[in-house]
Amino acid sequence: MIFPKNDLDLVLVPGGLVIMFAYHLFFLCRYRYAPETTVMGIENADRRAWIDGISEVKLGDRNFAANVIASSVTAATSLASVSLALSSLLGAWIANSTADNMFRRLRGFGGTDPSTAAVKYMSLLACFILAFAFFLRSARHFIHANYLITTQDDSAGSEAVKENAKVVIARGGEFWSLGLRAICSALALLLWFFGPVAMFVSSAILVMILYHHDFRSIPLARTRRLKTGSGGVQ
């Protein structure tokens, strides 16, 4: 072999991390400069059209909009709870001396010294904690958007409030996506316990899956504005 088995962690693991980092940097540039070619950009356009439609509904008829936001808050808090539970479970797993012995029996190529195992545990724990923080931040933005949507009126500042609501709800969606990506990264790091080869391969597969999920080869047309009637948004 070109590298000793114990040194594969030094080559394949950074390689997998570089692949994921390079992909997300590429996605960030596309999302920033050509959002209409990304799924997140299309979702933001849909949200802006939704806010425009909601703003034309009377204040007393916006309960359905609050319910839509509430469902997003519930989903974000649920995933935050799952991330926190996984973090706690991982902490208990680390404290259990038999856990490391099990991974030693299941390991592939790669180092098994205590320092390498500690890096694996801490990396996985960091991903779950980041996911927890991102989902909480997402819920915070959705709650803020709920307040903005249900307090708009026909005053002179209503247009500024509407634009602020668009920004806030888009931020909520962005933090939601960050939380999901942190969990996806945790899955790749979890496979590191079975060897650096498994981690590298899973990172490459994860990037391919995310690419097909994040991009559209043909940009969608601008979302049409929602029509409103006496019964609300149509």
N, CA, C and O of each residue as an XYZ file, in Angstrom:
936
protein
N       0.834     -1.203      0.000
C       0.000      0.000      0.000
C       0.870      1.255      0.000
O       1.992      1.242      0.508
N       0.350      2.328     -0.568
C       1.095      3.580     -0.594
C       1.202      4.163      0.801
O       2.255      4.670      1.187
N       0.104      4.093      1.571
C       0.082      4.607      2.921
C      -0.132      3.447      3.885
O      -0.860      2.507      3.565
N       0.487      3.499      5.053
C       0.155      2.511      6.078
C      -1.312      2.626      6.470
O      -1.919      3.689      6.346
N      -1.871      1.518      6.946
C      -3.293      1.512      7.281
C      -3.627      2.570      8.320
O      -4.676      3.210      8.244
N      -2.740      2.757      9.290
C      -3.028      3.703     10.359
C      -2.947      5.152      9.904
O      -3.404      6.048     10.612
N      -2.366      5.394      8.718
C      -2.243      6.766      8.220
C      -3.338      7.136      7.227
O      -3.357      8.260      6.725
N      -4.245      6.217      6.937
C      -5.310      6.524      5.988
C      -6.233      7.617      6.508
O      -6.811      8.368      5.723
N      -6.376      7.712      7.838
C      -7.201      8.781      8.407
C      -6.671     10.154      8.025
O      -7.445     11.093      7.844
N      -5.361     10.274      7.904
C      -4.744     11.565      7.595
C      -4.933     11.963      6.143
O      -4.732     13.124      5.788
N      -5.316     11.012      5.297
C      -5.469     11.289      3.867
C      -6.936     11.314      3.456
O      -7.393     12.283      2.850
N      -7.674     10.260      3.780
C      -9.045     10.127      3.291
C     -10.025     11.019      4.035
O     -10.928     11.586      3.420
N      -9.866     11.154      5.347
C     -10.810     11.981      6.110
C     -10.717     13.450      5.701
O     -11.751     14.047      5.403
N      -9.517     14.070      5.672
C      -9.458     15.443      5.146
C      -9.947     15.542      3.708
O     -10.546     16.545      3.322
N      -9.691     14.489      2.904
C     -10.195     14.514      1.531
C     -11.709     14.559      1.476
O     -12.282     15.308      0.685
N     -12.365     13.760      2.313
C     -13.826     13.794      2.367
C     -14.356     15.130      2.840
O     -15.350     15.632      2.315
N     -13.684     15.717      3.847
C     -14.111     17.024      4.344
C     -13.923     18.106      3.288
O     -14.757     19.003      3.161
N     -12.832     18.026      2.531
C     -12.589     19.008      1.465
C     -13.659     18.893      0.388
O     -14.118     19.908     -0.137
N     -14.061     17.676      0.054
C     -15.112     17.491     -0.950
C     -16.405     18.160     -0.499
O     -17.038     18.876     -1.274
N     -16.802     17.928      0.763
C     -18.041     18.526      1.265
C     -17.929     20.041      1.365
O     -18.873     20.758      1.036
N     -16.770     20.532      1.821
C     -16.593     21.979      1.942
C     -16.612     22.646      0.572
O     -17.245     23.687      0.398
N     -15.921     22.054     -0.402
C     -15.882     22.638     -1.745
C     -17.274     22.656     -2.368
O     -17.650     23.627     -3.025
N     -18.033     21.592     -2.163
C     -19.388     21.570     -2.719
C     -20.246     22.667     -2.105
O     -20.943     23.385     -2.823
N     -20.202     22.803     -0.784
C     -21.052     23.808     -0.143
C     -20.601     25.225     -0.490
O     -21.426     26.136     -0.560
N     -19.302     25.418     -0.708
C     -18.833     26.726     -1.168
C     -19.357     27.016     -2.570
O     -19.774     28.139     -2.855
N     -19.338     26.019     -3.442
C     -19.892     26.169     -4.788
C     -21.392     26.450     -4.724
O     -21.899     27.313     -5.441
N     -22.095     25.720     -3.868
C     -23.534     25.941     -3.731
C     -23.833     27.339     -3.195
O     -24.780     27.986     -3.641
N     -23.030     27.805     -2.243
C     -23.239     29.141     -1.690
C     -23.079     30.208     -2.762
O     -23.856     31.162     -2.808
N     -22.075     30.057     -3.626
C     -21.883     31.030     -4.708
C     -23.062     31.015     -5.676
O     -23.526     32.073     -6.101
N     -23.548     29.835     -6.027
C     -24.699     29.754     -6.925
C     -25.944     30.333     -6.266
O     -26.728     31.029     -6.912
N     -26.124     30.050     -4.993
C     -27.289     30.566     -4.269
C     -27.232     32.086     -4.150
O     -28.262     32.760     -4.159
N     -26.019     32.613     -4.038
C     -25.863     34.060     -3.880
C     -26.026     34.798     -5.203
O     -26.644     35.862     -5.239
N     -25.486     34.255     -6.287
C     -25.445     34.993     -7.548
C     -26.413     34.473     -8.607
O     -26.721     35.194     -9.556
N     -26.894     33.253     -8.470
C     -27.887     32.710     -9.414
C     -28.919     31.897     -8.645
O     -29.031     30.689     -8.850
N     -29.668     32.544     -7.766
C     -30.593     31.795     -6.896
C     -31.695     31.073     -7.652
O     -32.245     30.090     -7.155
N     -32.031     31.555     -8.864
C     -33.116     30.926     -9.610
C     -32.748     29.530    -10.111
O     -33.618     28.791    -10.571
N     -31.472     29.163    -10.026
C     -31.044     27.822    -10.433
C     -30.922     26.864     -9.254
O     -30.556     25.704     -9.440
N     -31.221     27.329     -8.052
C     -31.131     26.490     -6.860
C     -32.517     26.286     -6.268
O     -33.399     27.133     -6.416
N     -32.699     25.165     -5.604
C     -33.989     24.871     -4.986
C     -34.286     25.864     -3.868
O     -35.430     26.289     -3.710
N     -33.272     26.239     -3.093
C     -33.494     27.212     -2.022
C     -33.922     28.563     -2.577
O     -34.787     29.225     -2.003
N     -33.323     28.975     -3.691
C     -33.728     30.234     -4.303
C     -35.161     30.198     -4.788
O     -35.892     31.178     -4.645
N     -35.572     29.068     -5.364
C     -36.956     28.918     -5.817
C     -37.909     28.939     -4.628
O     -38.974     29.553     -4.694
N     -37.530     28.269     -3.539
C     -38.371     28.277     -2.347
C     -38.506     29.686     -1.778
O     -39.585     30.068     -1.325
N     -37.427     30.458     -1.797
C     -37.506     31.838     -1.320
C     -38.438     32.675     -2.190
O     -39.181     33.512     -1.678
N     -38.401     32.451     -3.509
C     -39.318     33.172     -4.396
C     -40.764     32.807     -4.082
O     -41.640     33.672     -4.090
N     -41.016     31.536     -3.809
C     -42.370     31.117     -3.437
C     -42.805     31.757     -2.125
O     -43.955     32.171     -1.980
N     -41.885     31.837     -1.176
C     -42.225     32.464      0.105
C     -42.537     33.947     -0.070
O     -43.465     34.467      0.550
N     -41.761     34.627     -0.915
C     -42.032     36.050     -1.147
C     -43.394     36.244     -1.795
O     -44.136     37.156     -1.430
N     -43.726     35.382     -2.762
C     -45.050     35.471     -3.383
C     -46.148     35.190     -2.366
O     -47.215     35.803     -2.405
N     -45.882     34.267     -1.463
C     -46.865     33.948     -0.418
C     -47.084     35.141      0.505
O     -48.219     35.454      0.864
N     -45.989     35.811      0.888
C     -46.106     36.995      1.745
C     -46.880     38.093      1.026
O     -47.709     38.766      1.640
N     -46.620     38.285     -0.270
C     -47.364     39.289     -1.032
C     -48.854     38.985     -1.019
O     -49.674     39.890     -0.867
N     -49.207     37.710     -1.180
C     -50.619     37.347     -1.159
C     -51.239     37.531      0.209
O     -52.370     38.005      0.327
N     -50.492     37.153      1.260
C     -51.012     37.286      2.621
C     -51.231     38.749      2.979
O     -52.189     39.081      3.677
N     -50.354     39.623      2.509
C     -50.462     41.039      2.865
C     -51.719     41.683      2.300
O     -52.134     42.738      2.781
N     -52.335     41.074      1.292
C     -53.551     41.628      0.708
C     -54.816     41.101      1.387
O     -55.928     41.509      1.053
N     -54.633     40.198      2.336
C     -55.771     39.662      3.077
C     -56.001     40.518      4.313
O     -55.047     41.027      4.903
N     -57.233     40.678      4.700
C     -57.544     41.444      5.895
C     -56.885     40.820      7.113
O     -56.703     39.605      7.186
N     -56.533     41.668      8.062
C     -55.794     41.209      9.232
C     -56.544     40.123      9.988
O     -55.928     39.189     10.503
N     -57.848     40.232     10.061
C     -58.630     39.244     10.797
C     -58.737     37.901     10.105
O     -59.165     36.923     10.718
N     -58.352     37.835      8.820
C     -58.461     36.588      8.058
C     -57.109     35.910      7.850
O     -56.962     35.071      6.962
N     -56.139     36.268      8.656
C     -54.796     35.726      8.462
C     -54.472     34.562      9.402
O     -53.306     34.201      9.563
N     -55.476     33.987     10.009
C     -55.221     32.877     10.924
C     -54.596     31.685     10.202
O     -53.749     30.989     10.763
N     -55.017     31.451      8.956
C     -54.458     30.321      8.209
C     -52.975     30.518      7.961
O     -52.214     29.551      7.938
N     -52.551     31.788      7.772
C     -51.123     32.063      7.579
C     -50.344     31.759      8.854
O     -49.239     31.219      8.805
N     -50.938     32.115     10.001
C     -50.293     31.800     11.274
C     -50.165     30.291     11.463
O     -49.184     29.816     12.035
N     -51.151     29.540     10.985
C     -51.083     28.079     11.098
C     -49.961     27.504     10.237
O     -49.292     26.549     10.630
N     -49.764     28.098      9.054
C     -48.672     27.640      8.187
C     -47.324     27.871      8.866
O     -46.464     26.990      8.865
N     -47.144     29.058      9.445
C     -45.897     29.356     10.145
C     -45.737     28.453     11.357
O     -44.635     27.989     11.649
N     -46.846     28.200     12.068
C     -46.778     27.351     13.262
C     -46.315     25.939     12.922
O     -45.592     25.315     13.698
N     -46.731     25.436     11.765
C     -46.278     24.099     11.359
C     -44.774     24.079     11.109
O     -44.102     23.096     11.420
N     -44.248     25.165     10.548
C     -42.799     25.251     10.339
C     -42.060     25.327     11.665
O     -41.006     24.714     11.831
N     -42.617     26.082     12.615
C     -42.007     26.175     13.947
C     -41.998     24.808     14.619
O     -41.000     24.413     15.222
N     -43.110     24.087     14.513
C     -43.196     22.758     15.123
C     -42.166     21.807     14.531
O     -41.513     21.059     15.259
N     -42.023     21.836     13.208
C     -41.040     20.962     12.559
C     -39.619     21.313     12.993
O     -38.807     20.423     13.248
N     -39.319     22.616     13.076
C     -37.971     23.037     13.468
C     -37.666     22.642     14.906
O     -36.576     22.147     15.195
N     -38.619     22.857     15.814
C     -38.388     22.497     17.213
C     -38.299     20.982     17.391
O     -37.557     20.500     18.247
N     -39.045     20.236     16.592
C     -38.974     18.774     16.678
C     -37.588     18.273     16.272
O     -37.005     17.425     16.947
N     -37.069     18.804     15.164
C     -35.736     18.392     14.731
C     -34.663     18.886     15.698
O     -33.642     18.223     15.883
N     -34.890     20.054     16.319
C     -33.954     20.520     17.342
C     -33.944     19.562     18.527
O     -32.886     19.269     19.085
N     -35.120     19.075     18.909
C     -35.204     18.109     20.009
C     -34.508     16.804     19.651
O     -33.826     16.206     20.483
N     -34.685     16.365     18.400
C     -34.009     15.141     17.954
C     -32.494     15.321     17.998
O     -31.776     14.424     18.440
N     -32.005     16.477     17.544
C     -30.565     16.735     17.562
C     -30.029     16.758     18.984
O     -28.952     16.228     19.258
N     -30.786     17.377     19.893
C     -30.356     17.418     21.291
C     -30.358     16.021     21.901
O     -29.455     15.664     22.658
N     -31.378     15.233     21.566
C     -31.440     13.862     22.084
C     -30.266     13.030     21.572
O     -29.676     12.250     22.319
N     -29.932     13.200     20.294
C     -28.792     12.468     19.742
C     -27.485     12.914     20.386
O     -26.587     12.100     20.603
N     -27.377     14.212     20.693
C     -26.181     14.699     21.382
C     -26.062     14.074     22.766
O     -24.979     13.658     23.178
N     -27.186     14.012     23.481
C     -27.173     13.403     24.813
C     -26.856     11.914     24.735
O     -26.104     11.381     25.550
N     -27.442     11.254     23.740
C     -27.173      9.827     23.565
C     -25.707      9.579     23.245
O     -25.103      8.629     23.744
N     -25.142     10.439     22.410
C     -23.730     10.287     22.070
C     -22.852     10.529     23.288
O     -21.843      9.849     23.475
N     -23.237     11.510     24.127
C     -22.477     11.747     25.346
C     -22.489     10.541     26.265
O     -21.461     10.173     26.835
N     -23.661      9.926     26.408
C     -23.743      8.709     27.221
C     -22.955      7.571     26.585
O     -22.353      6.757     27.285
N     -22.962      7.518     25.247
C     -22.222      6.477     24.527
C     -20.728      6.627     24.751
O     -20.014      5.639     24.924
N     -20.256      7.880     24.745
C     -18.833      8.131     24.981
C     -18.440      7.692     26.387
O     -17.363      7.137     26.603
N     -19.344      7.952     27.349
C     -19.054      7.581     28.732
C     -19.040      6.072     28.937
O     -18.479      5.586     29.920
N     -19.650      5.327     28.021
C     -19.708      3.873     28.131
C     -18.421      3.275     27.565
O     -18.121      3.462     26.386
N     -17.680      2.580     28.368
C     -16.387      2.049     27.937
C     -16.520      0.958     26.891
O     -15.568      0.698     26.155
N     -17.685      0.309     26.805
C     -17.851     -0.779     25.836
C     -18.078     -0.268     24.423
O     -17.950     -1.024     23.459
N     -18.419      1.024     24.291
C     -18.697      1.562     22.957
C     -17.456      1.521     22.075
O     -17.509      1.104     20.918
N     -16.333      1.964     22.648
C     -15.112      1.987     21.842
C     -14.673      0.577     21.462
O     -14.146      0.359     20.371
N     -14.891     -0.372     22.359
C     -14.527     -1.756     22.044
C     -15.346     -2.292     20.877
O     -14.829     -3.040     20.046
N     -16.634     -1.911     20.808
C     -17.464     -2.387     19.713
C     -16.968     -1.838     18.383
O     -16.883     -2.574     17.400
N     -16.638     -0.539     18.345
C     -16.151      0.044     17.099
C     -14.782     -0.514     16.716
O     -14.440     -0.575     15.535
N     -14.013     -0.913     17.702
C     -12.730     -1.531     17.383
C     -12.933     -2.856     16.642
O     -12.168     -3.197     15.740
N     -13.967     -3.590     17.034
C     -14.246     -4.861     16.372
C     -14.815     -4.656     14.970
O     -14.616     -5.490     14.087
N     -15.537     -3.520     14.765
C     -16.169     -3.273     13.474
C     -15.322     -2.417     12.543
O     -15.732     -2.138     11.416
N     -14.162     -2.002     12.994
C     -13.382     -1.012     12.240
C     -12.896     -1.579     10.915
O     -12.745     -2.790     10.749
N     -12.655     -0.670      9.979
C     -11.963     -1.029      8.757
C     -10.534     -0.552      8.884
O      -9.945     -0.650      9.960
N      -9.965     -0.041      7.811
C      -8.638      0.522      7.890
C      -8.704      1.845      8.633
O      -9.731      2.522      8.632
N      -7.600      2.202      9.264
C      -7.555      3.476      9.962
C      -7.046      3.313     11.375
O      -6.937      2.205     11.900
N      -6.732      4.463     11.984
C      -6.209      4.451     13.333
C      -7.281      4.183     14.370
O      -8.440      4.561     14.201
N      -6.878      3.525     15.445
C      -7.797      3.218     16.546
C      -7.256      3.703     17.879
O      -7.729      3.270     18.930
N      -6.276      4.593     17.856
C      -5.718      5.086     19.103
C      -6.715      6.009     19.784
O      -7.621      6.516     19.122
N      -6.578      6.244     21.090
C      -7.558      7.062     21.831
C      -7.718      8.480     21.291
O      -8.824      9.019     21.308
N      -6.633      9.096     20.811
C      -6.745     10.469     20.307
C      -7.604     10.526     19.047
O      -8.407     11.446     18.886
N      -7.443      9.551     18.153
C      -8.278      9.505     16.945
C      -9.734      9.264     17.293
O     -10.629      9.882     16.716
N      -9.972      8.362     18.243
C     -11.349      8.105     18.671
C     -11.977      9.353     19.276
O     -13.159      9.621     19.058
N     -11.194     10.120     20.036
C     -11.721     11.346     20.640
C     -12.106     12.363     19.571
O     -13.129     13.037     19.697
N     -11.291     12.478     18.514
C     -11.618     13.400     17.420
C     -12.907     12.973     16.732
O     -13.729     13.816     16.373
N     -13.088     11.666     16.546
C     -14.313     11.170     15.920
C     -15.536     11.538     16.751
O     -16.525     12.050     16.226
N     -15.460     11.274     18.046
C     -16.597     11.563     18.917
C     -16.911     13.056     18.954
O     -18.071     13.458     18.861
N     -15.862     13.879     19.091
C     -16.083     15.315     19.198
C     -16.619     15.904     17.891
O     -17.444     16.817     17.914
N     -16.155     15.386     16.759
C     -16.656     15.876     15.470
C     -18.132     15.549     15.297
O     -18.921     16.385     14.857
N     -18.487     14.325     15.650
C     -19.890     13.923     15.533
C     -20.765     14.714     16.490
O     -21.861     15.142     16.127
N     -20.282     14.909     17.715
C     -21.041     15.682     18.693
C     -21.206     17.132     18.245
O     -22.268     17.725     18.439
N     -20.160     17.707     17.646
C     -20.240     19.091     17.169
C     -21.298     19.242     16.086
O     -22.000     20.252     16.049
N     -21.423     18.254     15.202
C     -22.442     18.329     14.146
C     -23.844     18.331     14.736
O     -24.696     19.105     14.300
N     -24.094     17.479     15.717
C     -25.419     17.434     16.324
C     -25.725     18.722     17.090
O     -26.856     19.207     17.058
N     -24.723     19.278     17.777
C     -24.940     20.532     18.504
C     -25.204     21.675     17.530
O     -26.069     22.515     17.778
N     -24.462     21.713     16.420
C     -24.714     22.739     15.407
C     -26.110     22.593     14.813
O     -26.802     23.589     14.601
N     -26.526     21.360     14.545
C     -27.877     21.141     14.021
C     -28.918     21.643     15.005
O     -29.897     22.276     14.607
N     -28.717     21.368     16.286
C     -29.635     21.859     17.320
C     -29.714     23.385     17.304
O     -30.804     23.954     17.362
N     -28.553     24.049     17.224
C     -28.535     25.513     17.213
C     -29.191     26.075     15.954
O     -29.926     27.060     16.030
N     -28.935     25.465     14.803
C     -29.526     25.954     13.555
C     -31.046     25.815     13.557
O     -31.749     26.729     13.125
N     -31.559     24.688     14.036
C     -33.007     24.493     14.061
C     -33.674     25.454     15.047
O     -34.773     25.943     14.789
N     -33.017     25.723     16.168
C     -33.574     26.704     17.105
C     -33.615     28.088     16.470
O     -34.597     28.817     16.617
N     -32.552     28.445     15.769
C     -32.530     29.751     15.099
C     -33.602     29.812     14.021
O     -34.235     30.851     13.835
N     -33.812     28.711     13.309
C     -34.870     28.665     12.303
C     -36.236     28.896     12.942
O     -37.041     29.673     12.430
N     -36.496     28.222     14.060
C     -37.773     28.412     14.758
C     -37.932     29.856     15.215
O     -39.029     30.412     15.153
N     -36.847     30.461     15.671
C     -36.909     31.860     16.108
C     -37.331     32.779     14.963
O     -38.167     33.662     15.155
N     -36.760     32.580     13.777
C     -37.117     33.429     12.636
C     -38.563     33.197     12.198
O     -39.262     34.149     11.849
N     -39.013     31.954     12.213
C     -40.401     31.683     11.835
C     -41.380     32.322     12.820
O     -42.420     32.843     12.416
N     -41.048     32.282     14.110
C     -41.908     32.931     15.106
C     -41.945     34.436     14.873
O     -43.002     35.061     14.963
N     -40.780     35.014     14.571
C     -40.729     36.449     14.273
C     -41.579     36.776     13.044
O     -42.295     37.778     13.028
N     -41.497     35.930     12.020
C     -42.316     36.146     10.822
C     -43.798     36.068     11.147
O     -44.604     36.786     10.555
N     -44.159     35.207     12.078
C     -45.562     35.099     12.490
C     -46.057     36.411     13.078
O     -47.160     36.862     12.768
N     -45.240     37.020     13.926
C     -45.611     38.324     14.487
C     -45.764     39.379     13.392
O     -46.715     40.162     13.405
N     -44.826     39.396     12.446
C     -44.885     40.409     11.395
C     -46.116     40.233     10.507
O     -46.765     41.211     10.136
N     -46.432     38.987     10.171
C     -47.567     38.734      9.286
C     -48.881     39.128      9.939
O     -49.771     39.659      9.276
N     -49.004     38.872     11.223
C     -50.273     39.123     11.916
C     -50.381     40.530     12.477
O     -51.353     40.832     13.169
N     -49.410     41.408     12.202
C     -49.504     42.785     12.681
C     -49.473     43.801     11.549
O     -49.462     45.003     11.813
N     -49.458     43.356     10.301
C     -49.481     44.309      9.192
C     -50.848     44.978      9.102
O     -51.874     44.381      9.426
N     -50.836     46.216      8.659
C     -52.078     46.948      8.434
C     -51.898     47.854      7.225
O     -50.981     47.659      6.427
N     -52.747     48.816      7.093
C     -52.700     49.727      5.945
C     -51.947     51.016      6.251
O     -52.092     52.002      5.529
N     -51.155     51.018      7.299
C     -50.419     52.222      7.645
C     -49.256     52.428      6.682
O     -48.979     51.588      5.826
N     -48.580     53.569      6.843
C     -47.503     53.914      5.917
C     -46.328     52.950      6.019
O     -45.590     52.767      5.051
N     -46.148     52.327      7.193
C     -45.016     51.427      7.374
C     -45.300     49.989      7.041
O     -44.453     49.127      7.275
N     -46.485     49.694      6.494
C     -46.842     48.301      6.228
C     -45.951     47.678      5.154
O     -45.648     46.486      5.218
N     -45.529     48.472      4.169
C     -44.671     47.935      3.112
C     -43.317     47.513      3.678
O     -42.774     46.476      3.297
N     -42.778     48.322      4.587
C     -41.505     47.960      5.215
C     -41.646     46.707      6.066
O     -40.744     45.869      6.104
N     -42.781     46.580      6.749
C     -43.028     45.382      7.559
C     -43.120     44.147      6.665
O     -42.607     43.084      7.017
N     -43.772     44.287      5.511
C     -43.896     43.168      4.577
C     -42.536     42.735      4.054
O     -42.255     41.538      3.981
N     -41.690     43.689      3.690
C     -40.356     43.346      3.204
C     -39.526     42.700      4.302
O     -38.742     41.787      4.045
N     -39.706     43.183      5.532
C     -38.993     42.574      6.656
C     -39.452     41.139      6.870
O     -38.642     40.264      7.178
N     -40.746     40.897      6.707
C     -41.275     39.539      6.851
C     -40.678     38.609      5.801
O     -40.385     37.450      6.095
N     -40.495     39.107      4.577
C     -39.883     38.284      3.527
C     -38.458     37.884      3.898
O     -38.048     36.740      3.702
N     -37.709     38.849      4.437
C     -36.323     38.560      4.815
C     -36.274     37.563      5.966
O     -35.477     36.625      5.950
N     -37.126     37.769      6.962
C     -37.110     36.915      8.152
C     -37.489     35.482      7.807
O     -36.848     34.542      8.278
N     -38.519     35.305      6.993
C     -38.952     33.946      6.662
C     -37.933     33.252      5.753
O     -37.792     32.030      5.800
N     -37.221     34.027      4.925
C     -36.143     33.438      4.118
C     -34.991     32.986      5.009
O     -34.393     31.938      4.768
N     -34.679     33.773      6.035
C     -33.625     33.382      6.973
C     -34.013     32.110      7.721
O     -33.172     31.248      7.974
N     -35.282     32.002      8.068
C     -35.735     30.782      8.723
C     -35.520     29.559      7.856
O     -35.097     28.512      8.347
N     -35.809     29.685      6.559
C     -35.575     28.578      5.640
C     -34.100     28.259      5.477
O     -33.729     27.095      5.332
N     -33.250     29.290      5.499
C     -31.814     29.058      5.364
C     -31.252     28.309      6.570
O     -30.456     27.383      6.414
N     -31.666     28.710      7.771
C     -31.183     28.005      8.960
C     -31.746     26.591      9.025
O     -31.086     25.684      9.533
N     -32.954     26.397      8.518
C     -33.510     25.048      8.418
C     -32.610     24.175      7.535
O     -32.299     23.037      7.888
N     -32.200     24.717      6.393
C     -31.328     23.973      5.493
C     -29.974     23.690      6.140
O     -29.418     22.606      5.965
N     -29.442     24.656      6.882
C     -28.166     24.442      7.565
C     -28.272     23.320      8.590
O     -27.353     22.513      8.734
N     -29.394     23.271      9.301
C     -29.583     22.198     10.267
C     -29.616     20.833      9.610
O     -29.015     19.881     10.109
N     -30.319     20.736      8.487
C     -30.368     19.461      7.767
C     -28.991     19.060      7.247
O     -28.634     17.882      7.265
N     -28.224     20.036      6.786
C     -26.891     19.725      6.266
C     -25.948     19.307      7.391
O     -25.058     18.482      7.183
N     -26.139     19.873      8.575
C     -25.324     19.438      9.715
C     -25.612     17.985     10.062
O     -24.697     17.230     10.390
N     -26.882     17.590      9.993
C     -27.231     16.195     10.258
C     -26.665     15.283      9.169
O     -26.169     14.196      9.468
N     -26.736     15.719      7.911
C     -26.156     14.921      6.823
C     -24.647     14.752      7.009
O     -24.106     13.674      6.767
N     -23.976     15.812      7.437
C     -22.539     15.712      7.702
C     -22.261     14.759      8.856
O     -21.263     14.039      8.855
N     -23.163     14.763      9.847
C     -23.000     13.841     10.974
C     -23.088     12.390     10.514
O     -22.397     11.526     11.053
N     -23.928     12.117      9.529
C     -24.035     10.750      9.013
C     -22.719     10.304      8.373
O     -22.288      9.164      8.547
N     -22.086     11.220      7.630
C     -20.791     10.880      7.027
C     -19.731     10.651      8.098
O     -18.923      9.728      7.994
N     -19.739     11.502      9.133
C     -18.766     11.333     10.211
C     -19.039     10.078     11.024
O     -18.114      9.472     11.566
N     -20.308      9.684     11.112
C     -20.633      8.453     11.827
C     -19.978      7.245     11.162
O     -19.515      6.326     11.838
N     -19.944      7.257      9.836
C     -19.312      6.146      9.119
C     -17.798      6.143      9.273
O     -17.143      5.155      8.943
N     -17.239      7.241      9.770
C     -15.803      7.278     10.043
C     -15.421      6.239     11.102
O     -14.298      5.735     11.105
N     -16.363      5.920     12.003
C     -16.088      4.911     13.020
C     -15.826      3.544     12.393
O     -15.190      2.689     13.009
N     -16.310      3.336     11.182
C     -16.093      2.073     10.494
C     -14.909      2.140      9.540
O     -14.670      1.212      8.768
N     -14.175      3.241      9.599
C     -12.969      3.363      8.802
C     -12.989      4.596      7.922
O     -14.067      5.047      7.534
N     -11.830      5.159      7.592
C     -11.765      6.356      6.748
C     -12.251      6.115      5.324
O     -12.728      7.039      4.666
N     -12.132      4.877      4.843
C     -12.619      4.586      3.491
C     -14.131      4.779      3.425
O     -14.647      5.373      2.478
N     -14.840      4.272      4.442
C     -16.295      4.434      4.484
C     -16.679      5.903      4.584
O     -17.654      6.336      3.969
N     -15.918      6.669      5.353
C     -16.220      8.096      5.495
C     -16.005      8.828      4.177
O     -16.828      9.659      3.793
N     -14.909      8.533      3.477
C     -14.619      9.203      2.209
C     -15.672      8.870      1.162
O     -16.161      9.757      0.463
N     -16.021      7.595      1.053
C     -17.023      7.186      0.065
C     -18.376      7.806      0.381
O     -19.071      8.271     -0.522
N     -18.758      7.817      1.665
C     -20.047      8.403      2.041
C     -20.074      9.903      1.780
O     -21.120     10.445      1.422
N     -18.946     10.583      1.951
C     -18.885     12.021      1.659
C     -19.114     12.278      0.173
O     -19.846     13.197     -0.196
N     -18.488     11.466     -0.677
C     -18.679     11.630     -2.120
C     -20.124     11.343     -2.520
O     -20.700     12.066     -3.333
N     -20.709     10.291     -1.951
C     -22.105      9.965     -2.264
C     -23.036     11.058     -1.759
O     -23.998     11.421     -2.436
N     -22.749     11.587     -0.561
C     -23.574     12.656      0.000
C     -23.557     13.890     -0.888
O     -24.595     14.518     -1.095
N     -22.392     14.245     -1.413
C     -22.291     15.411     -2.291
C     -23.102     15.195     -3.568
O     -23.766     16.118     -4.037
N     -23.058     14.004     -4.128
C     -23.844     13.729     -5.334
C     -25.342     13.826     -5.058
O     -26.094     14.358     -5.875
N     -25.774     13.312     -3.907
C     -27.193     13.397     -3.551
C     -27.609     14.847     -3.343
O     -28.662     15.269     -3.821
N     -26.781     15.611     -2.629
C     -27.104     17.017     -2.387
C     -27.135     17.813     -3.689
O     -27.956     18.715     -3.849
N     -26.242     17.480     -4.617
C     -26.229     18.210     -5.887
C     -27.552     18.039     -6.625
O     -28.117     19.014     -7.120
N     -28.043     16.821     -6.700
C     -29.319     16.582     -7.385
C     -30.489     17.179     -6.607
O     -31.541     17.454     -7.183
N     -30.311     17.379     -5.307
C     -31.373     17.971     -4.496
C     -31.345     19.495     -4.545
O     -32.394     20.131     -4.446
N     -30.166     20.089     -4.693
C     -29.999     21.536     -4.543
C     -30.130     22.320     -5.839
O     -30.423     23.515     -5.798
N     -29.924     21.692     -6.980
C     -29.836     22.448     -8.225
C     -30.894     22.008     -9.219
O     -31.375     20.875     -9.203
N     -31.236     22.951    -10.083
C     -32.109     22.675    -11.220
C     -31.353     23.045    -12.486
O     -30.764     24.123    -12.567
N     -31.367     22.162    -13.472
C     -30.676     22.447    -14.731
C     -31.395     23.513    -15.541
O     -30.771     24.241    -16.313
N     -32.728     23.607    -15.364
C     -33.532     24.600    -16.079
C     -34.172     25.520    -15.049
O     -35.001     25.056    -14.266
N     -33.823     26.814    -15.016
C     -34.427     27.717    -14.041
C     -35.933     27.812    -14.238
O     -36.427     27.825    -15.365
N     -36.652     27.878    -13.125
C     -38.092     28.041    -13.199
C     -38.443     29.491    -13.470
O     -37.681     30.401    -13.144
N     -39.600     29.694    -14.067
C     -40.076     31.052    -14.303
C     -40.456     31.689    -12.978
O     -40.676     30.998    -11.984
N     -40.530     32.987    -12.975
C     -40.902     33.708    -11.766
C     -42.270     33.241    -11.280
O     -43.203     33.075    -12.066
N     -42.367     33.037     -9.991
C     -43.628     32.586     -9.405
C     -44.692     33.654     -9.583
O     -44.463     34.827     -9.290
N     -45.855     33.243    -10.065
C     -46.917     34.222    -10.270
C     -47.451     34.701     -8.933
O     -47.446     33.962     -7.949
N     -47.899     35.913     -8.906
C     -48.418     36.486     -7.683
C     -49.745     35.847     -7.329
O     -50.590     35.606     -8.191
N     -49.913     35.577     -6.036
C     -51.143     34.962     -5.585
C     -52.295     35.940     -5.702
O     -52.147     37.125     -5.402
N     -53.440     35.444     -6.137
C     -54.620     36.268     -6.236
C     -55.425     36.175     -4.949
O     -55.473     35.126     -4.306
N     -56.039     37.256     -4.592
C     -56.840     37.288     -3.381
C     -58.271     37.605     -3.730
O     -58.562     38.331     -4.680
N     -59.132     37.053     -2.955
C     -60.548     37.328     -3.107
C     -61.179     37.566     -1.769
O     -60.484     37.767     -0.773
N     -62.477     37.545     -1.735
C     -63.171     37.812     -0.484
C     -62.926     36.717      0.534
O     -63.008     36.961      1.737
N     -62.627     35.520      0.072
C     -62.412     34.423      0.997
C     -60.966     34.217      1.373
O     -60.653     33.273      2.098
N     -60.068     35.072      0.903
C     -58.663     34.936      1.242
C     -57.842     34.691     -0.001
O     -58.222     35.083     -1.105
N     -56.690     34.025      0.194
C     -55.784     33.784     -0.924
C     -56.291     32.626     -1.755
O     -56.734     31.611     -1.217
N     -56.227     32.779     -3.080
C     -56.679     31.732     -3.990
C     -55.477     31.115     -4.697
O     -55.640     30.207     -5.512
